[in-house]
Amino acid sequence: METRIIPCDYSKLVHRQAVVALINTYIQDEMGGGTPLSEQEQTGLIEGLKGHTDAVVLLAETQGIYTGLLVAFENFSTFTARPMMNIHDVMVRKEYRKRGTGRLLMNAAIEEAGKRNCSRITLEVRKDNLPAQNLYRDLGFHEPAPGMFYWRKYL
């Protein structure tokens, strides 16, 4: 089965539906551990991504089925005085894992970051998500030195 990676085209209803369905699948996965988005949040997700001009939203499509999603955002690094990219979400439907879909999504994001002249790519990964960590290491990602914490404050 061939998988292709395509940028989300918000003018296509099927792409908008795929983004929402994949995010909700991700949220409900053991690695997400959350509650699916409400209808209002689903609308806000699509409008927010569509309106965020530096968003990169990639869909993995396998024989007409949307099997994976990557969401990243271009930012600016003051340390390199160049753009940088942060990969925010990477997910593959459970039944399509271990087929290289995550690698295809990541490679497409790396290629896009190169086109945007980004100096680096950052991402977060759960400490207990060893398969994702192994993929990221294999693609050349590593924990920075000195180590960093990922902190948050809800507003």
Contact map, one row per residue, 1 for C-alpha under 8 A:
11100000000000000000000000000000000000000000000000000000000001100000000000000000000000000000000000000000000000000000000000000000000000000000000000000000000
11110000000000000000000000000000000000000000000000000000000001100000000000000000000000000000000000000000000000000000000000000000000000000000000000000000000
11111000000000000000000000000000000000000000000000000000000111100000000000000000000000000000000000001000000000000000000000000000000000000000000000000000000
01111100000000000000000000000000000000000000000000000000000111000000000000000000000000000000000000000000000000000000000000000000000000000000000000000000000
00111110000000000000000000000000000000000000000000000000011110000000000000000000000000000000000000000001100100000000000000000000000000000000000000000000000
00011111000000000000000000000000000000000000000000000000011110000000000000000000000000000000000000000000000000000000000000000000000000000000000000000000000
00001111100000000000000000000000000000000000000000000001111000000000000000000000000000000000000000000000000000000000000000000000000000000000000000000000000
00000111110000110000000000000000000000000000000000000000111000000000000000000000000000000000000000000000000000000000000000000000000000000000000000000000000
00000011111100110000000000000000000000000000000000000000000000000000000000000000000000000000000000000000000000000000000000000000000000000000000000000000000
00000001111110110000000000000000000000000000010001000000000000000000000000000000000000000000000000000000000000000000000000000000000000000000000000000000000
00000000111110000000000000000000000000000000000000000000000000000000000000000000000000000000000000000000000000000000000000000000000000000000000000000000000
00000000111111110000000000000000000000000000000000000000000000000000000000000000000000000000000000000000000000000000000000000000000000000000000000000000000
00000000011111111000000000000000000000000000000000000000000000000000000000000000000000000000000000000000000000000000000000000000000000000000000000000000000
00000000000111111100000000000000000000000000000000000000000000000000000000000000000000000000000000000000000000000000000000000000000000000000000000000000000
00000001110111111110000000000000000000000000000000000000000000000000000000000000000000000000000000000000000000000000000000000000000000000000000000000000000
00000001110111111111000000000000000000000000010000000000000000000000000000000000000000000000000000000000000000000000000000000000000000000000000000000000000
00000000000011111111100000000000000000000000000000000000000000000000000000000000000000000000000000000000000000000000000000000000000000000000000000000000000
00000000000001111111110000000000000000000000000000000000000000000100000000000000000000000000000000000000000000000000000000000000000000000000000000000000000
00000000000000111111111000000000000000000000010000000000001000000000100000000000000000000000000000000000000000000000000000000000000000000000000000000000000
00000000000000011111111100000000000000000100110000000000000000000000000000000000000000000000000000000000000000000000000000000000000000000000000000000000000
00000000000000001111111110000000000000000000000000000000000000000000000000000000000000000000000000000000000000000000000000000000000000000000000000000000000
00000000000000000111111111000000000000000000000000000000000000000111100000000000000000000010100000000000000000000000000000000000000000000000000000000000000
00000000000000000011111111100000000000000000000000000000000000000000100000000000000000000000000000000000000000000000000000000000000000000000000000000000000
00000000000000000001111111110000001110000000000000000000000000000000000000000000000000000000000000000000000000000000000000000000000000000000000000000000000
00000000000000000000111111111000000100000000000000000000000000000000000000000000000000000000100000000000000000000000000000000000000000000000000000000000000
00000000000000000000011111111011000000000000000000000000000000000000000000000000000000000010100000000000000000000000000000000000000000000000000000000000000
00000000000000000000001111111011111100000000000000000000000000000000000000000000000000000000000000000000000000000000000000000000000000000000000000000000000
00000000000000000000000111111111111100000000000000000000000000000000000000000000000000000000000000000000000000000000000000000000000000000000000000000000000
00000000000000000000000011111111110000000000000000000000000000000000000000000000000000000000000000000000000000000000000000000000000000000000000000000000000
00000000000000000000000000011111100000000000000000000000000000000000000000000000000000000000000000000000000000000000000000000000000000000000000000000000000
00000000000000000000000001111111100000000000000000000000000000000000000000000000000000000000000000000000000000000000000000000100100000000000000000000000000
00000000000000000000000001111111110000000000000000000000000000000000000000000000000000000000000000000000000000000000000000000000000000000000000000000000000
00000000000000000000000000111111111000000000000000000000000000000000000000000000000000000000000000000000000000000000000000000000000000000000000000000000000
00000000000000000000000000111001111100000000000000000000000000000000000000000000000000000000000000000000000000000000000000000000000000000000000000000000000
00000000000000000000000100110000111110000000000000000000000000000000000000000000000000000000000000000000000000000000000000000000000000000000000000000000000
00000000000000000000000110110000011111000000000000000000000000000000000000000000000000000000000000000000000000000000000000000000000000000000000000000000000
00000000000000000000000100000000001111111100000000000000000000000000000000000000000000000000000000000000000000000000000000000000000000000000000000000000000
00000000000000000000000000000000000111111100000000000000000000000000000000000000000000000000000000000000000000000000000000000000000000000000000000000000000
00000000000000000000000000000000000011111110000000000000000000000000000000000000000000000000000000000000000000000000000000000000000000000000000000000000000
00000000000000000000000000000000000011111111000000000000000000000000000000000000000000000000000000000000000000000000000000000000000000000000000000000000000
00000000000000000000000000000000000011111111100000000000000000000000000000000000000000000000000000000000000000000000000000000000000000000000000000000000000
00000000000000000001000000000000000011111111110000000000000000000000000000000000000000000000000000000000000000000000000000000000000000000000000000000000000
00000000000000000000000000000000000000111111111000000000000000000000000000000000000000000000000000000000000000000000000000000000000000000000000000000000000
00000000000000000000000000000000000000011111111100000000000000000000000000000000000000000000000000000000000000000000000000000000000000000000000000000000000
00000000000000000001000000000000000000001111111110000000000000000000000000000000000000000000000000000000000000000000000000000000000000000000000000000000000
00000000010000010011000000000000000000000111111111000000000000000000000000000000000000000000000000000000000000000000000000000000000000000000000000000000000
00000000000000000000000000000000000000000011111111100000000000000000000000000000000000000000000000000000000000000000000000000000000000000000000000000000000
00000000000000000000000000000000000000000001111111110000000000000000000000000000000000000000000000000000000000000000000000000000000000000000000000000000000
00000000000000000000000000000000000000000000111111111010000000000000000000000000000000000000000000000000000000000000000000000000000000000000000000000000000
00000000010000000000000000000000000000000000011111111010000000000000000000000000000000000000000000000000000000000000000000000000000000000000000000000000000
00000000000000000000000000000000000000000000001111111000000000000000000000000000000000000000000000000000000000000000000000000000000000000000000000000000000
00000000000000000000000000000000000000000000000111111110000000000000000000000000000000000000000000000000000000000000000000000000000000000000000000000000000
00000000000000000000000000000000000000000000000011111110000000000000000000000000000000000000000000000000000000000000000000000000000000000000000000000000000
00000000000000000000000000000000000000000000000000011111000000000000000011100000000000000000000000000000000000000000000000000000000000000000000000000000000
00000000000000000000000000000000000000000000000011011111100000000000001111000000000000000000000000000000000000000000000000000000000000000000000000000000000
00000010000000000000000000000000000000000000000000000111110000000000011111000000000000000000000000000000000010000000000000000000000000000000000000000000000
00000011000000000000000000000000000000000000000000000011111000000000111100000000000000000000000000000000000000000000000000000000000000000000000000000000000
00001111000000000000000000000000000000000000000000000001111100000000111000000000000000000000000000000000100010000000000000000000000000000000000000000000000
00001111000000000010000000000000000000000000000000000000111110000111110000000000000000000000000000000000100000000000000000000000000000000000000000000000000
00111100000000000000000000000000000000000000000000000000011111000111100000000000000000000000000000001000100000000000000000000000000000000000000000000000000
00111100000000000000000000000000000000000000000000000000001111111111000000000000000000000000000000000000000000000000000000000000000000000000000000000000000
11110000000000000000000000000000000000000000000000000000000111111110000000000000000000000000000000000000000000000000000000000000000000000000000000000000000
11100000000000000000000000000000000000000000000000000000000011111000000000000000000000000000000000000000000000000000000000000000000000000000000000000000000
00000000000000000000000000000000000000000000000000000000000011111100000000000000000000000000000000000000000000000000000000000000000000000000000000000000000
00000000000000000000000000000000000000000000000000000000000011111110000000000000000000000000000000000000000000000000000000000000000000000000000000000000000
00000000000000000100010000000000000000000000000000000000001111011111000000000000000000000000000000000000000000000000000000000000000000000000000000000000000
00000000000000000000010000000000000000000000000000000000001111001111100000000000000000000001100100001000000000000000000000000000000000000000000000000000000
00000000000000000000010000000000000000000000000000000000001110000111110000000000000000000111100000001100100000000000000000000000000000000000000000000000000
00000000000000000010011000000000000000000000000000000000111100000011111000000000000000001111000000000000100000000000000000000000000000000000000000000000000
00000000000000000000000000000000000000000000000000000001111000000001111100000000000000111110000000000000110010000000000000000000000000000000000000000000000
00000000000000000000000000000000000000000000000000000011110000000000111110000000000000111100000000000000000000000000000000000000000000000000000000000000000
00000000000000000000000000000000000000000000000000000011100000000000011111000000000011111000000000000000000010000000000000000000000000000000000000000000000
00000000000000000000000000000000000000000000000000000111000000000000001111100000000011110000000000000000000000000000000000000000000000000000000000000000000
00000000000000000000000000000000000000000000000000000111000000000000000111110000001111000000000000000000000000000000000000000000000000000000000000000000000
00000000000000000000000000000000000000000000000000000100000000000000000011111000001111000000000000000000000000000000000000000000000000000000000000000000000
00000000000000000000000000000000000000000000000000000000000000000000000001111100111110000000000000000000000000000000000000000000000000000000000000000000000
00000000000000000000000000000000000000000000000000000000000000000000000000111111111100000000000000000000000000000000001000000000000000000000000000000000000
00000000000000000000000000000000000000000000000000000000000000000000000000011111110000000000000000000000000000000000000000000000000000000000000000000000000
00000000000000000000000000000000000000000000000000000000000000000000000000001111100000000000000000000000000000000000000000000000000000000000000000000000000
00000000000000000000000000000000000000000000000000000000000000000000000000001111110000000000000000000000000000000000001000000000000000000000000000000000000
00000000000000000000000000000000000000000000000000000000000000000000000000011111111000000000000000000000000000000000000000000000000000000000000000000000000
00000000000000000000000000000000000000000000000000000000000000000000000000011101111100000000000000000000000000000000111000000000000000000000000000000000000
00000000000000000000000000000000000000000000000000000000000000000000000001111000111110000000000000000000000000000001111100000000000000000000000000000000000
00000000000000000000000000000000000000000000000000000000000000000000000001111000011111000000000000000000000000001000011111000000000000000000000000000000000
00000000000000000000000000000000000000000000000000000000000000000000000111110000001111100000000000000000000000001000010111000000000000000000000000000000000
00000000000000000000000000000000000000000000000000000000000000000000000111100000000111110000000000000000000000000000000011100000000000000000000000000000000
00000000000000000000000000000000000000000000000000000000000000000000011110000000000011111100000000000000000000000000000011110000000000000000000000000000000
00000000000000000000000000000000000000000000000000000000000000000000011110000000000001111100000000000000000000000000000000110000000000000000000000000000000
00000000000000000000000000000000000000000000000000000000000000000000111100000000000000111110000000000000000000000000000000000000000000000000000000000000000
00000000000000000000000000000000000000000000000000000000000000000001111000000000000000111111000000000100100000000000000000000000000000000000000000000000000
00000000000000000000010001000000000000000000000000000000000000000001110000000000000000001111100000000100000000000000000000000000000000000000000000000000000
00000000000000000000000000000000000000000000000000000000000000000011100000000000000000000111110110001100000000000000000000000000000000000000000000000000000
00000000000000000000010011000000000000000000000000000000000000000011000000000000000000000011111110000000000000000000000000000000000000000000000000000000000
00000000000000000000000000000000000000000000000000000000000000000000000000000000000000000001111110000000000000000000000000000000000000000000000000000000000
00000000000000000000000000000000000000000000000000000000000000000000000000000000000000000000111110000000000000000000000000000000000000000000000000000000000
00000000000000000000000000000000000000000000000000000000000000000010000000000000000000000001111111101000000000000000000000000000000000000000000000000000000
00000000000000000000000000000000000000000000000000000000000000000000000000000000000000000001111111111100000000000000000000000000000000000000000000000000000
00000000000000000000000000000000000000000000000000000000000000000000000000000000000000000000000111111000000000000000000000000000000000000000000000000000000
00000000000000000000000000000000000000000000000000000000000000000000000000000000000000000000000111111000000000000000000000000000000000000000000000000000000
00000000000000000000000000000000000000000000000000000000000000000000000000000000000000000000000011111111000000000000000000000000000000000000000000000000000
00100000000000000000000000000000000000000000000000000000000100000011000000000000000000000001000111111111100000000000000000000000000000000000000000000000000
00000000000000000000000000000000000000000000000000000000000000000001000000000000000000000111000010011111110000000000000000000000000000000000000000000000000
00000000000000000000000000000000000000000000000000000000000000000000000000000000000000000000000000011111111000000000000000000000000000100000000000000000000
00001000000000000000000000000000000000000000000000000000000000000000000000000000000000000000000000011111111100000000000000000000000000000000000000000000000
00001000000000000000000000000000000000000000000000000000011100000001110000000000000000000100000000001111111110000000000000000000000000000000000000000000000
00000000000000000000000000000000000000000000000000000000000000000000010000000000000000000000000000000111111111000000000000000000000000000000000000000000000
00000000000000000000000000000000000000000000000000000000000000000000000000000000000000000000000000000011111111100000000000000000000000000000000000000000000
00001000000000000000000000000000000000000000000000000000000000000000000000000000000000000000000000000001111111110000000000000000000000000000000000000000000
00000000000000000000000000000000000000000000000000000001010000000000010100000000000000000000000000000000111111111000000000000000000000000000000000000000000
00000000000000000000000000000000000000000000000000000000000000000000000000000000000000000000000000000000011111111100000010000000000000000000000000000000000
00000000000000000000000000000000000000000000000000000000000000000000000000000000000000000000000000000000001111111110000000000000000000000000000000000000000
00000000000000000000000000000000000000000000000000000000000000000000000000000000000000000000000000000000000111111111000000000000000000000000000000000000000
00000000000000000000000000000000000000000000000000000000000000000000000000000000000110000000000000000000000011111111110110000000000000000000000000000000000
00000000000000000000000000000000000000000000000000000000000000000000000000000000000000000000000000000000000001111111110000000000000000000000000000000000000
00000000000000000000000000000000000000000000000000000000000000000000000000000000000000000000000000000000000000111111110000000000000000000000000000000000000
00000000000000000000000000000000000000000000000000000000000000000000000000000000001000000000000000000000000000011111110000000000000000000000000000000000000
00000000000000000000000000000000000000000000000000000000000000000000000000000000011000000000000000000000000000001111111000000000000000000000000000000000000
00000000000000000000000000000000000000000000000000000000000000000000000000000000011110000000000000000000000000001111111110000000000000000000000000000000000
00000000000000000000000000000000000000000000000000000000000000000000000000001001011100000000000000000000000000000000111110000000000000000000000000000000000
00000000000000000000000000000000000000000000000000000000000000000000000000000000001110000000000000000000000000001000011111000000000000000000000000000000000
00000000000000000000000000000000000000000000000000000000000000000000000000000000000111100000000000000000000001001000011111100000000000000000000000000000000
00000000000000000000000000000000000000000000000000000000000000000000000000000000000111100000000000000000000000000000000111110000000000000000000000000000000
00000000000000000000000000000000000000000000000000000000000000000000000000000000000001110000000000000000000000000000000011111000000000000000000000000000000
00000000000000000000000000000000000000000000000000000000000000000000000000000000000000110000000000000000000000000000000001111100000000000000000000000100000
00000000000000000000000000000000000000000000000000000000000000000000000000000000000000000000000000000000000000000000000000111110100110000000000000000000000
00000000000000000000000000000010000000000000000000000000000000000000000000000000000000000000000000000000000000000000000000011111100000000000000000000000000
00000000000000000000000000000000000000000000000000000000000000000000000000000000000000000000000000000000000000000000000000001111110000000000000000000000000
00000000000000000000000000000000000000000000000000000000000000000000000000000000000000000000000000000000000000000000000000000111110000000000000000000000000
00000000000000000000000000000010000000000000000000000000000000000000000000000000000000000000000000000000000000000000000000001111111110000000000000000000000
00000000000000000000000000000000000000000000000000000000000000000000000000000000000000000000000000000000000000000000000000000011111111000000000000000000000
00000000000000000000000000000000000000000000000000000000000000000000000000000000000000000000000000000000000000000000000000000000111111100000000000000000000
00000000000000000000000000000000000000000000000000000000000000000000000000000000000000000000000000000000000000000000000000001000111111110000000000000000000
00000000000000000000000000000000000000000000000000000000000000000000000000000000000000000000000000000000000000000000000000001000111111111000000000000000000
00000000000000000000000000000000000000000000000000000000000000000000000000000000000000000000000000000000000000000000000000000000011111111100000000000000000
00000000000000000000000000000000000000000000000000000000000000000000000000000000000000000000000000000010000000000000000000000000001111111110000000000000000
00000000000000000000000000000000000000000000000000000000000000000000000000000000000000000000000000000000000000000000000000000000000111111111110000000000000
00000000000000000000000000000000000000000000000000000000000000000000000000000000000000000000000000000000000000000000000000000000000011111111110000000000000
00000000000000000000000000000000000000000000000000000000000000000000000000000000000000000000000000000000000000000000000000000000000001111111100000000000000
00000000000000000000000000000000000000000000000000000000000000000000000000000000000000000000000000000000000000000000000000000000000000111111100000000000000
00000000000000000000000000000000000000000000000000000000000000000000000000000000000000000000000000000000000000000000000000000000000000011111110000000000000
00000000000000000000000000000000000000000000000000000000000000000000000000000000000000000000000000000000000000000000000000000000000000011111111000000000000
00000000000000000000000000000000000000000000000000000000000000000000000000000000000000000000000000000000000000000000000000000000000000011001111100000000000
00000000000000000000000000000000000000000000000000000000000000000000000000000000000000000000000000000000000000000000000000000000000000000000111110110000000
00000000000000000000000000000000000000000000000000000000000000000000000000000000000000000000000000000000000000000000000000000000000000000000011111110000000
00000000000000000000000000000000000000000000000000000000000000000000000000000000000000000000000000000000000000000000000000000000000000000000001111110000000
00000000000000000000000000000000000000000000000000000000000000000000000000000000000000000000000000000000000000000000000000000000000000000000000111110000000
00000000000000000000000000000000000000000000000000000000000000000000000000000000000000000000000000000000000000000000000000000000000000000000001111111000000
00000000000000000000000000000000000000000000000000000000000000000000000000000000000000000000000000000000000000000000000000000000000000000000001111111100000
00000000000000000000000000000000000000000000000000000000000000000000000000000000000000000000000000000000000000000000000000000000000000000000000000111110000
00000000000000000000000000000000000000000000000000000000000000000000000000000000000000000000000000000000000000000000000000010000000000000000000000011111000
00000000000000000000000000000000000000000000000000000000000000000000000000000000000000000000000000000000000000000000000000000000000000000000000000001111100
00000000000000000000000000000000000000000000000000000000000000000000000000000000000000000000000000000000000000000000000000000000000000000000000000000111110
00000000000000000000000000000000000000000000000000000000000000000000000000000000000000000000000000000000000000000000000000000000000000000000000000000011111
00000000000000000000000000000000000000000000000000000000000000000000000000000000000000000000000000000000000000000000000000000000000000000000000000000001111
00000000000000000000000000000000000000000000000000000000000000000000000000000000000000000000000000000000000000000000000000000000000000000000000000000000111
